[in-house]
Amino acid sequence: MLFMDDSRLFRAYYNASLQHKLPAANSASPIVLNNTFADWADHISYYVKNRHLDVDERYQEGKDKELFELAQTHARVYEREIESSMVIMLTHPLYLSLSHMNYIDSDEGRRDVEKYEDDLLHLLSMNKSSQSRVGVVLLETLHHYAAASSLLVEAGLVDRVVFTEYDSGIPLNLRELKDFSGKRIYFGGGYNGRCLKNSMDCMAARTSSKLIFGISDLVLNSPQYYGGRVRVSRIDDFVAKRTVTLEEAMRRFNLV
């Protein structure tokens, strides 16, 4: 089992098994898995590990400005039109796996993360191969996109990328959310009550709140505040009738 034997990995801030689950193209780094951004590995790794409060949250200064231009171009290359009336929105889905594994202090917590990753990738893979495919939107920070979640885009598992502020879940360009107004939105990712809540609130301001749902099995609590267990029992500030399990979501998406 991951982390059980190796004390160095036990203390790591990233999940080393992620590179075996994603179509990683850069074997030189266990964090920056996309070879497209390999030249930026040191910069990305530093900012994935060290989440500072004094950085430019909109990526308009220094090296981040150049990296952001590269990431935007990359995302546009793979962008696809979403025709489905249902959309899966994933806020910072690999944040914990890349930045906060060192806060996981139990075997149960590590199993939570592994199960979450496996469930997420299973849903995306099933959806990609489905004739009734629903749209998938990634709401992501610059550094986590460049490190790993851009691989989901390259693999055809994500249709659209909406970049968010550094650590808030708020889209840099709120007008992008208008493209999904009137659709049934199913949210997952992290963190519960934090960045995920910000994304949901932003979307709710641009459509009916009755069209927004949360997939409980694909939502994570922050290990900084919840300790050993990171799978949620409830989604904060969210009514139970609009919370569905992964199994129920897959039924609604005609994936089972």
C-alpha positions as CSV (number, residue, x, y, z in Angstrom):
1,M,0.0,0.0,0.0
2,L,1.3,3.5,-0.9
3,F,3.3,5.2,1.8
4,M,3.3,2.2,4.1
5,D,7.0,1.2,3.6
6,D,8.7,4.4,2.6
7,S,9.1,7.1,5.3
8,R,10.2,9.6,2.7
9,L,7.0,9.2,0.7
10,F,5.0,9.2,3.9
11,R,6.1,12.8,4.5
12,A,5.7,13.9,0.9
13,Y,3.3,16.7,0.0
14,Y,2.3,14.9,-3.2
15,N,0.8,11.5,-3.9
16,A,3.5,9.6,-5.8
17,S,1.0,7.1,-7.2
18,L,-0.7,9.8,-9.2
19,Q,1.9,9.5,-12.0
20,H,0.8,5.9,-12.5
21,K,-2.9,6.8,-12.7
22,L,-2.5,9.6,-15.2
23,P,-1.1,9.4,-18.7
24,A,2.1,11.0,-17.4
25,A,4.6,12.0,-20.1
26,N,7.3,13.5,-18.0
27,S,9.1,10.8,-16.0
28,A,11.7,13.3,-14.7
29,S,9.4,14.7,-12.1
30,P,6.9,13.1,-9.8
31,I,4.9,16.3,-9.6
32,V,5.1,18.0,-13.0
33,L,3.7,15.1,-15.0
34,N,3.0,16.8,-18.3
35,N,6.0,17.0,-20.5
36,T,4.6,20.2,-22.2
37,F,5.5,22.1,-19.0
38,A,8.7,20.1,-18.2
39,D,10.9,23.2,-18.7
40,W,8.9,24.9,-15.9
41,A,9.3,22.0,-13.4
42,D,11.2,23.8,-10.7
43,H,9.0,26.8,-10.8
44,I,5.8,24.8,-10.8
45,S,6.9,22.3,-8.1
46,Y,7.9,25.2,-5.8
47,Y,4.4,26.9,-6.1
48,V,2.5,23.6,-5.9
49,K,4.3,22.9,-2.6
50,N,4.4,26.4,-1.2
51,R,1.0,28.0,-1.2
52,H,1.9,31.6,-0.4
53,L,-0.6,34.3,0.4
54,D,1.5,37.1,-1.0
55,V,1.6,35.9,-4.7
56,D,-0.2,37.5,-7.6
57,E,-3.5,35.6,-7.5
58,R,-4.3,36.4,-11.1
59,Y,-0.9,35.4,-12.6
60,Q,-0.2,38.8,-14.1
61,E,3.4,39.2,-12.9
62,G,6.8,37.7,-13.3
63,K,7.2,34.1,-14.4
64,D,3.6,33.2,-13.7
65,K,2.5,35.6,-16.5
66,E,4.5,33.7,-19.1
67,L,3.5,30.3,-17.7
68,F,-0.2,31.4,-17.7
69,E,0.0,32.4,-21.4
70,L,1.4,29.0,-22.2
71,A,-1.3,27.2,-20.1
72,Q,-4.1,29.2,-21.7
73,T,-2.8,28.4,-25.2
74,H,-2.6,24.7,-24.2
75,A,-6.1,24.7,-22.9
76,R,-7.5,26.3,-26.0
77,V,-5.9,23.7,-28.3
78,Y,-7.9,20.9,-26.6
79,E,-11.2,22.8,-26.0
80,R,-14.4,21.2,-27.3
81,E,-17.9,22.6,-27.5
82,I,-20.3,21.3,-24.9
83,E,-23.7,20.4,-26.3
84,S,-25.0,18.3,-23.4
85,S,-27.6,19.8,-21.0
86,M,-25.6,18.4,-18.1
87,V,-22.1,19.4,-17.1
88,I,-19.6,18.1,-14.5
89,M,-17.6,20.9,-13.0
90,L,-14.5,20.0,-11.1
91,T,-12.9,22.6,-8.9
92,H,-9.2,22.0,-8.1
93,P,-9.7,18.2,-8.4
94,L,-6.0,17.2,-7.9
95,Y,-5.1,20.0,-5.4
96,L,-4.9,17.7,-2.4
97,S,-3.0,15.0,-4.3
98,L,-0.4,17.5,-5.4
99,S,-0.1,19.9,-2.5
100,H,-1.4,18.6,0.8
101,M,-0.6,14.9,1.2
102,N,1.7,15.7,4.1
103,Y,-1.4,16.7,6.1
104,I,-2.9,13.2,5.8
105,D,-2.0,11.5,9.1
106,S,-3.6,8.1,8.8
107,D,-3.9,5.0,6.6
108,E,-7.7,5.7,6.3
109,G,-7.0,9.2,5.1
110,R,-4.6,7.9,2.4
111,R,-7.2,5.4,1.4
112,D,-9.7,8.2,1.1
113,V,-7.5,10.0,-1.3
114,E,-6.7,6.9,-3.4
115,K,-10.4,6.1,-3.6
116,Y,-11.3,9.6,-4.6
117,E,-8.7,9.7,-7.4
118,D,-9.9,6.3,-8.7
119,D,-13.6,7.3,-8.6
120,L,-12.8,10.6,-10.4
121,L,-10.8,8.9,-13.2
122,H,-13.4,6.1,-13.5
123,L,-16.2,8.6,-14.0
124,L,-14.2,10.7,-16.5
125,S,-13.2,7.6,-18.5
126,M,-16.7,6.2,-18.6
127,N,-18.1,9.5,-19.7
128,K,-15.5,9.9,-22.4
129,S,-16.6,6.6,-24.0
130,S,-20.3,7.2,-23.6
131,Q,-22.6,8.0,-26.5
132,S,-24.5,10.3,-24.2
133,R,-21.4,12.1,-23.0
134,V,-22.0,15.0,-20.7
135,G,-19.7,18.1,-20.7
136,V,-16.8,18.3,-18.3
137,V,-15.4,21.7,-17.1
138,L,-12.2,22.0,-15.1
139,L,-11.9,25.0,-12.8
140,E,-8.2,25.1,-12.0
141,T,-5.3,27.0,-10.7
142,L,-2.3,27.7,-13.0
143,H,0.3,25.6,-11.2
144,H,-1.9,22.5,-10.6
145,Y,-3.0,22.7,-14.3
146,A,0.6,22.8,-15.5
147,A,1.6,20.0,-13.1
148,A,-1.0,17.4,-13.8
149,S,-4.6,18.2,-14.5
150,S,-3.6,19.4,-18.0
151,L,-3.1,15.7,-18.7
152,L,-6.9,15.2,-18.2
153,V,-7.4,17.7,-20.9
154,E,-5.0,16.1,-23.3
155,A,-6.6,12.7,-22.7
156,G,-10.0,14.1,-23.9
157,L,-11.5,13.7,-20.4
158,V,-12.2,17.4,-20.1
159,D,-13.9,19.7,-22.6
160,R,-13.3,23.2,-21.2
161,V,-10.9,24.8,-18.8
162,V,-11.8,27.8,-16.7
163,F,-8.8,29.1,-14.8
164,T,-9.4,30.3,-11.3
165,E,-7.6,32.7,-9.0
166,Y,-4.6,31.4,-7.2
167,D,-6.4,29.7,-4.2
168,S,-10.0,30.8,-4.2
169,G,-12.0,28.7,-6.7
170,I,-13.2,32.0,-8.2
171,P,-12.9,32.1,-12.0
172,L,-10.5,34.7,-13.4
173,N,-13.1,35.6,-16.0
174,L,-16.6,35.2,-14.4
175,R,-18.3,35.8,-17.8
176,E,-17.1,32.3,-18.9
177,L,-19.7,30.8,-16.5
178,K,-22.5,32.3,-18.6
179,D,-21.9,29.6,-21.2
180,F,-23.3,27.0,-18.8
181,S,-26.3,28.9,-17.6
182,G,-29.5,26.8,-17.9
183,K,-27.6,23.5,-17.8
184,R,-27.7,21.0,-14.9
185,I,-24.3,21.4,-13.1
186,Y,-22.7,18.6,-11.0
187,F,-19.8,19.8,-8.9
188,G,-16.9,17.8,-7.4
189,G,-13.4,18.6,-6.2
190,G,-12.1,20.6,-3.3
191,Y,-12.2,21.9,-0.8
192,N,-15.6,21.5,0.8
193,G,-16.7,24.9,2.2
194,R,-13.7,26.6,0.7
195,C,-12.6,26.9,-3.0
196,L,-15.4,24.5,-4.1
197,K,-18.0,26.6,-2.3
198,N,-16.7,29.7,-4.1
199,S,-17.0,28.1,-7.5
200,M,-20.5,26.9,-6.7
201,D,-21.6,30.3,-5.5
202,C,-20.2,31.9,-8.6
203,M,-22.1,29.5,-10.8
204,A,-25.3,29.9,-8.7
205,A,-25.1,33.7,-9.3
206,R,-25.4,33.0,-13.0
207,T,-28.1,30.4,-13.2
208,S,-30.8,28.9,-11.0
209,S,-29.5,27.4,-7.8
210,K,-32.0,24.5,-8.4
211,L,-29.8,23.4,-11.3
212,I,-26.7,23.0,-9.2
213,F,-25.8,19.6,-7.6
214,G,-22.9,18.2,-5.6
215,I,-21.5,14.7,-6.1
216,S,-20.7,13.8,-2.5
217,D,-18.2,11.0,-3.4
218,L,-16.2,13.4,-5.4
219,V,-15.9,16.2,-2.9
220,L,-12.9,16.5,-0.5
221,N,-12.5,18.2,2.9
222,S,-9.3,20.0,3.5
223,P,-6.8,17.8,5.4
224,Q,-5.5,21.0,7.1
225,Y,-8.8,21.4,8.9
226,Y,-10.4,17.9,9.0
227,G,-7.4,15.8,9.9
228,G,-7.3,12.1,9.0
229,R,-10.5,11.7,7.0
230,V,-11.1,13.8,3.9
231,R,-14.1,12.2,2.3
232,V,-17.2,14.3,3.1
233,S,-20.3,13.3,5.0
234,R,-22.1,16.4,3.7
235,I,-21.3,19.3,1.4
236,D,-21.2,22.5,3.5
237,D,-23.9,25.1,2.9
238,F,-25.6,22.8,0.4
239,V,-29.1,21.3,0.7
240,A,-29.3,17.5,0.9
241,K,-31.8,17.1,-1.9
242,R,-29.3,18.5,-4.3
243,T,-26.5,16.2,-3.2
244,V,-26.1,12.9,-5.0
245,T,-23.8,10.0,-4.7
246,L,-21.4,9.0,-7.5
247,E,-23.6,6.0,-8.3
248,E,-26.7,8.3,-8.6
249,A,-24.8,10.8,-10.8
250,M,-23.6,8.0,-13.1
251,R,-27.2,6.9,-13.5
252,R,-28.3,10.4,-14.4
253,F,-25.5,10.6,-16.9
254,N,-26.5,7.2,-18.4
255,L,-23.2,5.6,-17.5
256,V,-24.6,2.6,-15.7
